[in-house]
């Protein structure tokens, strides 16, 4: 058996961090657009996410290159159909796990924070199986 030379240092691989960040941006854009009922500006997103404006601009360029967001001539940001689909997928996971944790007796702040972490690591397949086995059909707040 070949010995492993690299040791796990407790940090997530950069691929996971990038994906998690992408999902956080998409979810935040989705929620802000729902709240404001219009496309959003990058400064609104930077305030919402507590990030610098240059960081948000770089991220928007990446998301635009991936076909997940669009910017109009006045720099208003909106999700593409693909971006909205991905945002809803992430948000559904978030809402489900937050509801499950609260139902289990976890306080709301802890449930919010832990649901935010869980939403990024669980696969779509595992999530679908969990929702099927443990549905929360009486909760209207878990469906985006």
Secondary structure as GFF3:
##gff-version 3
##sequence-region A 1 144
A	DSSP	alpha_helix	14	36	.	.	.	ID=ss1
A	DSSP	alpha_helix	42	49	.	.	.	ID=ss2
A	DSSP	alpha_helix	53	65	.	.	.	ID=ss3
A	DSSP	beta_strand	69	71	.	.	.	ID=ss4
A	DSSP	beta_strand	77	79	.	.	.	ID=ss5
A	DSSP	alpha_helix	81	103	.	.	.	ID=ss6
A	DSSP	alpha_helix	108	121	.	.	.	ID=ss7
A	DSSP	alpha_helix	124	133	.	.	.	ID=ss8
A	DSSP	three_ten_helix	140	142	.	.	.	ID=ss9
###
